[in-house]
Amino acid sequence: MSAAAIASALAEPDEIWAFKLALQARDHLRELLTDRPEISSAWEAAPQSTGRTEWDAFLAALAEHEFDLAGQPTPAWTQRAALTADWILDSPMFDEMGVRAHTPSWLAQRRIYVSARDLTTV
């Protein structure tokens, strides 16, 4: 994954860029699972840490969700406990309550709150 690039963005600090990198990694995984599912085992190794628990949990949730959507077994490293406190990513469209209301359940169960609209890429 792009954990090292995300860690670098977080060190700047540029959470917007880190978020974009996380979505790019998710999109690359989606493409791999669609076009080359036979090499999905390359994702069995846990990525390095971003240095931030919430970002590591977010990457794990994104990966787990993509494997679920593809009907593939999820890598063991994606099985993480929920965060100990809610983590709410800012949204240009919604306030905190709106972000919570528009967060997909697969993220909310991990106490990660990101609007489904903000997860959309083209």
N, CA, C and O atoms as a GROMACS GRO file, in nm:
protein
  488
    1MET      N    1   0.083  -0.119   0.000
    1MET     CA    2   0.000   0.000   0.000
    1MET      C    3   0.086   0.124   0.000
    1MET      O    4   0.208   0.117  -0.011
    2SER      N    5   0.021   0.233   0.012
    2SER     CA    6   0.088   0.362   0.010
    2SER      C    7   0.109   0.417   0.150
    2SER      O    8   0.106   0.538   0.170
    3ALA      N    9   0.129   0.330   0.247
    3ALA     CA   10   0.142   0.374   0.385
    3ALA      C   11   0.258   0.472   0.403
    3ALA      O   12   0.245   0.569   0.478
    4ALA      N   13   0.368   0.448   0.336
    4ALA     CA   14   0.483   0.538   0.349
    4ALA      C   15   0.450   0.676   0.293
    4ALA      O   16   0.487   0.777   0.352
    5ALA      N   17   0.382   0.682   0.181
    5ALA     CA   18   0.343   0.810   0.123
    5ALA      C   19   0.243   0.882   0.212
    5ALA      O   20   0.248   1.004   0.227
    6ILE      N   21   0.153   0.806   0.272
    6ILE     CA   22   0.056   0.867   0.364
    6ILE      C   23   0.128   0.919   0.487
    6ILE      O   24   0.098   1.029   0.534
    7ALA      N   25   0.221   0.842   0.540
    7ALA     CA   26   0.300   0.887   0.656
    7ALA      C   27   0.373   1.016   0.624
    7ALA      O   28   0.380   1.107   0.707
    8SER      N   29   0.428   1.025   0.505
    8SER     CA   30   0.497   1.146   0.462
    8SER      C   31   0.401   1.265   0.456
    8SER      O   32   0.435   1.375   0.500
    9ALA      N   33   0.284   1.243   0.400
    9ALA     CA   34   0.184   1.351   0.393
    9ALA      C   35   0.141   1.394   0.533
    9ALA      O   36   0.124   1.514   0.558
   10LEU      N   37   0.125   1.300   0.623
   10LEU     CA   38   0.084   1.334   0.760
   10LEU      C   39   0.194   1.410   0.833
   10LEU      O   40   0.165   1.492   0.920
   11ALA      N   41   0.318   1.384   0.798
   11ALA     CA   42   0.430   1.455   0.861
   11ALA      C   43   0.438   1.600   0.818
   11ALA      O   44   0.497   1.682   0.889
   12GLU      N   45   0.381   1.634   0.703
   12GLU     CA   46   0.394   1.771   0.649
   12GLU      C   47   0.324   1.880   0.732
   12GLU      O   48   0.390   1.983   0.740
   13PRO      N   49   0.216   1.880   0.791
   13PRO     CA   50   0.106   1.786   0.787
   13PRO      C   51   0.004   1.826   0.679
   13PRO      O   52  -0.034   1.942   0.667
   14ASP      N   53  -0.037   1.727   0.602
   14ASP     CA   54  -0.134   1.750   0.496
   14ASP      C   55  -0.231   1.632   0.493
   14ASP      O   56  -0.213   1.536   0.417
   15GLU      N   57  -0.334   1.640   0.577
   15GLU     CA   58  -0.429   1.530   0.587
   15GLU      C   59  -0.515   1.518   0.462
   15GLU      O   60  -0.563   1.408   0.432
   16ILE      N   61  -0.536   1.625   0.390
   16ILE     CA   62  -0.613   1.617   0.265
   16ILE      C   63  -0.538   1.529   0.165
   16ILE      O   64  -0.597   1.443   0.101
   17TRP      N   65  -0.407   1.551   0.153
   17TRP     CA   66  -0.327   1.469   0.062
   17TRP      C   67  -0.322   1.325   0.111
   17TRP      O   68  -0.329   1.232   0.030
   18ALA      N   69  -0.310   1.305   0.241
   18ALA     CA   70  -0.310   1.169   0.297
   18ALA      C   71  -0.441   1.098   0.263
   18ALA      O   72  -0.440   0.980   0.228
   19PHE      N   73  -0.552   1.169   0.273
   19PHE     CA   74  -0.682   1.111   0.240
   19PHE      C   75  -0.688   1.072   0.092
   19PHE      O   76  -0.735   0.964   0.058
   20LYS      N   77  -0.639   1.160   0.006
   20LYS     CA   78  -0.638   1.131  -0.138
   20LYS      C   79  -0.551   1.009  -0.168
   20LYS      O   80  -0.586   0.926  -0.252
   21LEU      N   81  -0.438   0.998  -0.100
   21LEU     CA   82  -0.350   0.882  -0.120
   21LEU      C   83  -0.417   0.753  -0.074
   21LEU      O   84  -0.403   0.649  -0.137
   22ALA      N   85  -0.490   0.761   0.037
   22ALA     CA   86  -0.562   0.643   0.087
   22ALA      C   87  -0.668   0.597  -0.014
   22ALA      O   88  -0.683   0.478  -0.040
   23LEU      N   89  -0.740   0.692  -0.071
   23LEU     CA   90  -0.841   0.657  -0.172
   23LEU      C   91  -0.776   0.603  -0.298
   23LEU      O   92  -0.831   0.514  -0.363
   24GLN      N   93  -0.661   0.658  -0.334
   24GLN     CA   94  -0.590   0.608  -0.452
   24GLN      C   95  -0.546   0.462  -0.429
   24GLN      O   96  -0.557   0.379  -0.518
   25ALA      N   97  -0.497   0.433  -0.309
   25ALA     CA   98  -0.457   0.296  -0.276
   25ALA      C   99  -0.578   0.204  -0.284
   25ALA      O  100  -0.570   0.093  -0.336
   26ARG      N  101  -0.691   0.250  -0.231
   26ARG     CA  102  -0.815   0.172  -0.238
   26ARG      C  103  -0.855   0.145  -0.383
   26ARG      O  104  -0.893   0.033  -0.418
   27ASP      N  105  -0.846   0.248  -0.466
   27ASP     CA  106  -0.882   0.233  -0.607
   27ASP      C  107  -0.789   0.137  -0.680
   27ASP      O  108  -0.833   0.060  -0.766
   28HIS      N  109  -0.662   0.140  -0.647
   28HIS     CA  110  -0.566   0.047  -0.708
   28HIS      C  111  -0.597  -0.097  -0.665
   28HIS      O  112  -0.588  -0.190  -0.745
   29LEU      N  113  -0.632  -0.114  -0.538
   29LEU     CA  114  -0.669  -0.246  -0.490
   29LEU      C  115  -0.795  -0.295  -0.561
   29LEU      O  116  -0.802  -0.411  -0.603
   30ARG      N  117  -0.893  -0.208  -0.576
   30ARG     CA  118  -1.017  -0.245  -0.646
   30ARG      C  119  -0.987  -0.292  -0.788
   30ARG      O  120  -1.041  -0.392  -0.835
   31GLU      N  121  -0.900  -0.219  -0.855
   31GLU     CA  122  -0.862  -0.255  -0.992
   31GLU      C  123  -0.792  -0.391  -0.995
   31GLU      O  124  -0.821  -0.475  -1.080
   32LEU      N  125  -0.701  -0.412  -0.902
   32LEU     CA  126  -0.630  -0.540  -0.894
   32LEU      C  127  -0.728  -0.654  -0.870
   32LEU      O  128  -0.718  -0.758  -0.935
   33LEU      N  129  -0.820  -0.637  -0.778
   33LEU     CA  130  -0.915  -0.743  -0.744
   33LEU      C  131  -1.012  -0.771  -0.859
   33LEU      O  132  -1.065  -0.881  -0.871
   34THR      N  133  -1.033  -0.671  -0.943
   34THR     CA  134  -1.120  -0.689  -1.059
   34THR      C  135  -1.045  -0.751  -1.176
   34THR      O  136  -1.093  -0.847  -1.237
   35ASP      N  137  -0.928  -0.697  -1.207
   35ASP     CA  138  -0.855  -0.737  -1.327
   35ASP      C  139  -0.757  -0.852  -1.306
   35ASP      O  140  -0.731  -0.929  -1.399
   36ARG      N  141  -0.703  -0.865  -1.186
   36ARG     CA  142  -0.600  -0.967  -1.160
   36ARG      C  143  -0.622  -1.034  -1.025
   36ARG      O  144  -0.531  -1.035  -0.941
   37PRO      N  145  -0.740  -1.091  -1.001
   37PRO     CA  146  -0.769  -1.149  -0.869
   37PRO      C  147  -0.672  -1.260  -0.828
   37PRO      O  148  -0.656  -1.288  -0.710
   38GLU      N  149  -0.607  -1.322  -0.926
   38GLU     CA  150  -0.514  -1.431  -0.894
   38GLU      C  151  -0.390  -1.382  -0.819
   38GLU      O  152  -0.320  -1.464  -0.760
   39ILE      N  153  -0.363  -1.253  -0.820
   39ILE     CA  154  -0.246  -1.202  -0.745
   39ILE      C  155  -0.288  -1.128  -0.617
   39ILE      O  156  -0.209  -1.054  -0.559
   40SER      N  157  -0.412  -1.147  -0.575
   40SER     CA  158  -0.460  -1.079  -0.454
   40SER      C  159  -0.382  -1.122  -0.330
   40SER      O  160  -0.381  -1.050  -0.229
   41SER      N  161  -0.317  -1.236  -0.336
   41SER     CA  162  -0.239  -1.282  -0.221
   41SER      C  163  -0.121  -1.188  -0.192
   41SER      O  164  -0.063  -1.194  -0.083
   42ALA      N  165  -0.086  -1.104  -0.287
   42ALA     CA  166   0.020  -1.005  -0.263
   42ALA      C  167  -0.017  -0.909  -0.151
   42ALA      O  168   0.069  -0.842  -0.094
   43TRP      N  169  -0.146  -0.903  -0.119
   43TRP     CA  170  -0.193  -0.813  -0.013
   43TRP      C  171  -0.199  -0.882   0.123
   43TRP      O  172  -0.248  -0.822   0.218
   44GLU      N  173  -0.151  -1.005   0.134
   44GLU     CA  174  -0.153  -1.076   0.262
   44GLU      C  175  -0.055  -1.017   0.362
   44GLU      O  176  -0.079  -1.023   0.483
   45ALA      N  177   0.053  -0.961   0.314
   45ALA     CA  178   0.152  -0.901   0.404
   45ALA      C  179   0.100  -0.767   0.454
   45ALA      O  180   0.053  -0.685   0.375
   46ALA      N  181   0.109  -0.745   0.583
   46ALA     CA  182   0.063  -0.618   0.641
   46ALA      C  183   0.152  -0.504   0.593
   46ALA      O  184   0.274  -0.518   0.588
   47PRO      N  185   0.090  -0.393   0.557
   47PRO     CA  186   0.171  -0.277   0.517
   47PRO      C  187   0.238  -0.215   0.638
   47PRO      O  188   0.199  -0.241   0.752
   48GLN      N  189   0.340  -0.135   0.614
   48GLN     CA  190   0.401  -0.064   0.726
   48GLN      C  191   0.300   0.033   0.783
   48GLN      O  192   0.200   0.064   0.719
   49SER      N  193   0.325   0.080   0.901
   49SER     CA  194   0.234   0.174   0.966
   49SER      C  195   0.251   0.314   0.909
   49SER      O  196   0.359   0.352   0.863
   50THR      N  197   0.144   0.389   0.912
   50THR     CA  198   0.150   0.530   0.874
   50THR      C  199   0.203   0.613   0.989
   50THR      O  200   0.235   0.731   0.973
   51GLY      N  201   0.213   0.551   1.105
   51GLY     CA  202   0.254   0.623   1.225
   51GLY      C  203   0.136   0.678   1.304
   51GLY      O  204   0.154   0.737   1.410
   52ARG      N  205   0.017   0.660   1.252
   52ARG     CA  206  -0.104   0.708   1.318
   52ARG      C  207  -0.208   0.596   1.318
   52ARG      O  208  -0.249   0.547   1.213
   53THR      N  209  -0.251   0.558   1.437
   53THR     CA  210  -0.344   0.447   1.454
   53THR      C  211  -0.471   0.464   1.371
   53THR      O  212  -0.517   0.368   1.309
   54GLU      N  213  -0.526   0.584   1.370
   54GLU     CA  214  -0.652   0.604   1.297
   54GLU      C  215  -0.635   0.586   1.146
   54GLU      O  216  -0.724   0.534   1.079
   55TRP      N  217  -0.521   0.628   1.094
   55TRP     CA  218  -0.496   0.611   0.951
   55TRP      C  219  -0.470   0.465   0.917
   55TRP      O  220  -0.513   0.416   0.812
   56ASP      N  221  -0.400   0.394   1.004
   56ASP     CA  222  -0.378   0.250   0.984
   56ASP      C  223  -0.513   0.177   0.984
   56ASP      O  224  -0.536   0.088   0.902
   57ALA      N  225  -0.601   0.215   1.077
   57ALA     CA  226  -0.734   0.153   1.084
   57ALA      C  227  -0.816   0.186   0.960
   57ALA      O  228  -0.890   0.101   0.911
   58PHE      N  229  -0.804   0.308   0.910
   58PHE     CA  230  -0.877   0.349   0.790
   58PHE      C  231  -0.830   0.267   0.670
   58PHE      O  232  -0.913   0.218   0.593
   59LEU      N  233  -0.700   0.251   0.653
   59LEU     CA  234  -0.647   0.171   0.542
   59LEU      C  235  -0.693   0.025   0.553
   59LEU      O  236  -0.728  -0.037   0.453
   60ALA      N  237  -0.692  -0.028   0.674
   60ALA     CA  238  -0.737  -0.166   0.695
   60ALA      C  239  -0.885  -0.180   0.659
   60ALA      O  240  -0.925  -0.277   0.596
   61ALA      N  241  -0.965  -0.082   0.699
   61ALA     CA  242  -1.109  -0.086   0.668
   61ALA      C  243  -1.133  -0.077   0.518
   61ALA      O  244  -1.217  -0.150   0.464
   62LEU      N  245  -1.061   0.012   0.451
   62LEU     CA  246  -1.076   0.024   0.306
   62LEU      C  247  -1.041  -0.107   0.236
   62LEU      O  248  -1.114  -0.153   0.149
   63ALA      N  249  -0.928  -0.166   0.275
   63ALA     CA  250  -0.885  -0.292   0.213
   63ALA      C  251  -0.985  -0.404   0.242
   63ALA      O  252  -1.024  -0.477   0.151
   64GLU      N  253  -1.026  -0.416   0.366
   64GLU     CA  254  -1.121  -0.522   0.400
   64GLU      C  255  -1.249  -0.508   0.318
   64GLU      O  256  -1.302  -0.606   0.267
   65HIS      N  257  -1.298  -0.386   0.306
   65HIS     CA  258  -1.421  -0.362   0.230
   65HIS      C  259  -1.405  -0.401   0.083
   65HIS      O  260  -1.496  -0.460   0.024
   66GLU      N  261  -1.292  -0.368   0.025
   66GLU     CA  262  -1.269  -0.404  -0.116
   66GLU      C  263  -1.262  -0.556  -0.135
   66GLU      O  264  -1.316  -0.608  -0.232
   67PHE      N  265  -1.195  -0.626  -0.044
   67PHE     CA  266  -1.190  -0.771  -0.052
   67PHE      C  267  -1.330  -0.830  -0.036
   67PHE      O  268  -1.366  -0.924  -0.106
   68ASP      N  269  -1.409  -0.776   0.057
   68ASP     CA  270  -1.546  -0.823   0.076
   68ASP      C  271  -1.628  -0.804  -0.052
   68ASP      O  272  -1.698  -0.895  -0.096
   69LEU      N  273  -1.618  -0.684  -0.111
   69LEU     CA  274  -1.692  -0.656  -0.234
   69LEU      C  275  -1.652  -0.750  -0.348
   69LEU      O  276  -1.736  -0.788  -0.430
   70ALA      N  277  -1.526  -0.789  -0.351
   70ALA     CA  278  -1.476  -0.877  -0.457
   70ALA      C  279  -1.503  -1.025  -0.427
   70ALA      O  280  -1.476  -1.112  -0.510
   71GLY      N  281  -1.556  -1.053  -0.307
   71GLY     CA  282  -1.582  -1.191  -0.270
   71GLY      C  283  -1.457  -1.271  -0.242
   71GLY      O  284  -1.455  -1.393  -0.256
   72GLN      N  285  -1.351  -1.200  -0.203
   72GLN     CA  286  -1.222  -1.264  -0.174
   72GLN      C  287  -1.202  -1.268  -0.022
   72GLN      O  288  -1.254  -1.183   0.049
   73PRO      N  289  -1.127  -1.367   0.027
   73PRO     CA  290  -1.095  -1.369   0.170
   73PRO      C  291  -1.013  -1.245   0.208
   73PRO      O  292  -0.923  -1.204   0.135
   74THR      N  293  -1.046  -1.188   0.321
   74THR     CA  294  -0.976  -1.066   0.363
   74THR      C  295  -0.843  -1.102   0.429
   74THR      O  296  -0.835  -1.199   0.504
   75PRO      N  297  -0.739  -1.023   0.402
   75PRO     CA  298  -0.610  -1.047   0.467
   75PRO      C  299  -0.623  -1.030   0.620
   75PRO      O  300  -0.700  -0.947   0.668
   76ALA      N  301  -0.549  -1.109   0.693
   76ALA     CA  302  -0.557  -1.107   0.840
   76ALA      C  303  -0.531  -0.967   0.897
   76ALA      O  304  -0.592  -0.930   0.996
   77TRP      N  305  -0.440  -0.890   0.837
   77TRP     CA  306  -0.404  -0.759   0.892
   77TRP      C  307  -0.520  -0.659   0.886
   77TRP      O  308  -0.515  -0.556   0.953
   78THR      N  309  -0.622  -0.687   0.806
   78THR     CA  310  -0.735  -0.594   0.799
   78THR      C  311  -0.830  -0.611   0.917
   78THR      O  312  -0.915  -0.526   0.942
   79GLN      N  313  -0.815  -0.721   0.989
   79GLN     CA  314  -0.903  -0.750   1.103
   79GLN      C  315  -0.852  -0.675   1.226
   79GLN      O  316  -0.774  -0.728   1.305
   80ARG      N  317  -0.896  -0.553   1.240
   80ARG     CA  318  -0.851  -0.468   1.351
   80ARG      C  319  -0.968  -0.433   1.440
   80ARG      O  320  -1.082  -0.423   1.393
   81ALA      N  321  -0.941  -0.414   1.566
   81ALA     CA  322  -1.045  -0.369   1.658
   81ALA      C  323  -1.085  -0.226   1.622
   81ALA      O  324  -1.008  -0.152   1.560
   82ALA      N  325  -1.204  -0.190   1.661
   82ALA     CA  326  -1.250  -0.052   1.641
   82ALA      C  327  -1.159   0.043   1.718
   82ALA      O  328  -1.098   0.005   1.818
   83LEU      N  329  -1.151   0.166   1.672
   83LEU     CA  330  -1.074   0.268   1.743
   83LEU      C  331  -1.133   0.287   1.882
   83LEU      O  332  -1.250   0.257   1.904
   84THR      N  333  -1.055   0.336   1.974
   84THR     CA  334  -1.103   0.357   2.110
   84THR      C  335  -1.184   0.486   2.124
   84THR      O  336  -1.256   0.504   2.221
   85ALA      N  337  -1.172   0.574   2.026
   85ALA     CA  338  -1.250   0.698   2.024
   85ALA      C  339  -1.292   0.725   1.880
   85ALA      O  340  -1.226   0.682   1.786
   86ASP      N  341  -1.402   0.795   1.864
   86ASP     CA  342  -1.449   0.828   1.730
   86ASP      C  343  -1.347   0.915   1.658
   86ASP      O  344  -1.286   1.005   1.716
   87TRP      N  345  -1.329   0.886   1.530
   87TRP     CA  346  -1.241   0.965   1.444
   87TRP      C  347  -1.327   1.015   1.329
   87TRP      O  348  -1.379   0.936   1.250
   88ILE      N  349  -1.341   1.145   1.320
   88ILE     CA  350  -1.429   1.206   1.221
   88ILE      C  351  -1.345   1.290   1.127
   88ILE      O  352  -1.282   1.388   1.168
   89LEU      N  353  -1.345   1.251   0.999
   89LEU     CA  354  -1.270   1.327   0.900
   89LEU      C  355  -1.356   1.444   0.853
   89LEU      O  356  -1.475   1.429   0.827
   90ASP      N  357  -1.294   1.560   0.843
   90ASP     CA  358  -1.364   1.679   0.796
   90ASP      C  359  -1.417   1.655   0.656
   90ASP      O  360  -1.358   1.581   0.576
   91SER      N  361  -1.528   1.719   0.627
   91SER     CA  362  -1.591   1.709   0.496
   91SER      C  363  -1.624   1.848   0.445
   91SER      O  364  -1.668   1.933   0.522
   92PRO      N  365  -1.602   1.872   0.316
   92PRO     CA  366  -1.642   2.002   0.262
   92PRO      C  367  -1.793   2.015   0.247
   92PRO      O  368  -1.844   2.125   0.227
   93MET      N  369  -1.865   1.904   0.258
   93MET     CA  370  -2.009   1.904   0.235
   93MET      C  371  -2.093   1.900   0.363
   93MET      O  372  -2.206   1.947   0.365
   94PHE      N  373  -2.036   1.842   0.470
   94PHE     CA  374  -2.116   1.816   0.589
   94PHE      C  375  -2.046   1.862   0.716
   94PHE      O  376  -1.923   1.864   0.724
   95ASP      N  377  -2.127   1.897   0.816
   95ASP     CA  378  -2.073   1.920   0.949
   95ASP      C  379  -2.056   1.783   1.016
   95ASP      O  380  -2.083   1.680   0.954
   96GLU      N  381  -2.014   1.782   1.141
   96GLU     CA  382  -1.986   1.656   1.209
   96GLU      C  383  -2.109   1.564   1.210
   96GLU      O  384  -2.096   1.444   1.184
   97MET      N  385  -2.225   1.618   1.240
   97MET     CA  386  -2.346   1.535   1.243
   97MET      C  387  -2.378   1.478   1.104
   97MET      O  388  -2.421   1.364   1.092
   98GLY      N  389  -2.357   1.559   1.001
   98GLY     CA  390  -2.380   1.513   0.865
   98GLY      C  391  -2.284   1.403   0.825
   98GLY      O  392  -2.322   1.306   0.760
   99VAL      N  393  -2.157   1.419   0.865
   99VAL     CA  394  -2.058   1.315   0.835
   99VAL      C  395  -2.100   1.184   0.902
   99VAL      O  396  -2.098   1.079   0.839
  100ARG      N  397  -2.137   1.192   1.028
  100ARG     CA  398  -2.182   1.071   1.099
  100ARG      C  399  -2.301   1.006   1.029
  100ARG      O  400  -2.306   0.885   1.013
  101ALA      N  401  -2.396   1.089   0.989
  101ALA     CA  402  -2.519   1.038   0.926
  101ALA      C  403  -2.492   0.975   0.790
  101ALA      O  404  -2.565   0.885   0.748
  102HIS      N  405  -2.389   1.020   0.722
  102HIS     CA  406  -2.361   0.973   0.586
  102HIS      C  407  -2.243   0.876   0.579
  102HIS      O  408  -2.196   0.844   0.470
  103THR      N  409  -2.197   0.828   0.692
  103THR     CA  410  -2.087   0.732   0.695
  103THR      C  411  -2.140   0.591   0.671
  103THR      O  412  -2.239   0.550   0.732
  104PRO      N  413  -2.076   0.516   0.582
  104PRO     CA  414  -2.117   0.376   0.562
  104PRO      C  415  -2.098   0.296   0.692
  104PRO      O  416  -2.007   0.322   0.770
  105SER      N  417  -2.185   0.199   0.712
  105SER     CA  418  -2.182   0.121   0.837
  105SER      C  419  -2.051   0.046   0.855
  105SER      O  420  -2.006   0.027   0.968
  106TRP      N  421  -1.988   0.003   0.745
  106TRP     CA  422  -1.864  -0.073   0.757
  106TRP      C  423  -1.751   0.013   0.813
  106TRP      O  424  -1.653  -0.041   0.866
  107LEU      N  425  -1.761   0.144   0.802
  107LEU     CA  426  -1.664   0.234   0.865
  107LEU      C  427  -1.709   0.272   1.006
  107LEU      O  428  -1.628   0.275   1.099
  108ALA      N  429  -1.836   0.302   1.021
  108ALA     CA  430  -1.888   0.345   1.151
  108ALA      C  431  -1.865   0.238   1.258
  108ALA      O  432  -1.840   0.271   1.374
  109GLN      N  433  -1.874   0.110   1.220
  109GLN     CA  434  -1.852   0.005   1.319
  109GLN      C  435  -1.709   0.005   1.371
  109GLN      O  436  -1.681  -0.054   1.476
  110ARG      N  437  -1.619   0.069   1.300
  110ARG     CA  438  -1.480   0.083   1.346
  110ARG      C  439  -1.456   0.219   1.412
  110ARG      O  440  -1.343   0.252   1.449
  111ARG      N  441  -1.563   0.296   1.427
  111ARG     CA  442  -1.559   0.430   1.486
  111ARG      C  443  -1.482   0.528   1.398
  111ARG      O  444  -1.420   0.623   1.446
  112ILE      N  445  -1.486   0.502   1.268
  112ILE     CA  446  -1.428   0.590   1.166
  112ILE      C  447  -1.544   0.653   1.092
  112ILE      O  448  -1.631   0.582   1.040
  113TYR      N  449  -1.546   0.785   1.086
  113TYR     CA  450  -1.658   0.855   1.024
  113TYR      C  451  -1.610   0.938   0.907
  113TYR      O  452  -1.539   1.038   0.923
  114VAL      N  453  -1.652   0.894   0.788
  114VAL     CA  454  -1.619   0.961   0.662
  114VAL      C  455  -1.746   0.954   0.577
  114VAL      O  456  -1.804   0.847   0.560
  115SER      N  457  -1.788   1.065   0.526
  115SER     CA  458  -1.905   1.067   0.441
  115SER      C  459  -1.884   0.978   0.319
  115SER      O  460  -1.778   0.979   0.258
  116ALA      N  461  -1.988   0.900   0.285
  116ALA     CA  462  -1.981   0.815   0.166
  116ALA      C  463  -1.951   0.900   0.041
  116ALA      O  464  -1.881   0.854  -0.050
  117ARG      N  465  -2.002   1.019   0.039
  117ARG     CA  466  -1.977   1.108  -0.076
  117ARG      C  467  -1.828   1.140  -0.087
  117ARG      O  468  -1.774   1.149  -0.198
  118ASP      N  469  -1.761   1.159   0.027
  118ASP     CA  470  -1.618   1.192   0.025
  118ASP      C  471  -1.533   1.071  -0.013
  118ASP      O  472  -1.415   1.087  -0.047
  119LEU      N  473  -1.590   0.952  -0.007
  119LEU     CA  474  -1.517   0.831  -0.047
  119LEU      C  475  -1.526   0.805  -0.196
  119LEU      O  476  -1.458   0.716  -0.248
  120THR      N  477  -1.608   0.882  -0.265
  120THR     CA  478  -1.631   0.860  -0.408
  120THR      C  479  -1.517   0.920  -0.492
  120THR      O  480  -1.477   1.035  -0.473
  121THR      N  481  -1.468   0.838  -0.583
  121THR     CA  482  -1.368   0.885  -0.680
  121THR      C  483  -1.422   0.854  -0.818
  121THR      O  484  -1.513   0.772  -0.835
  122VAL      N  485  -1.366   0.920  -0.916
  122VAL     CA  486  -1.413   0.899  -1.053
  122VAL      C  487  -1.307   0.830  -1.133
  122VAL      O  488  -1.327   0.802  -1.252
   0.00000   0.00000   0.00000
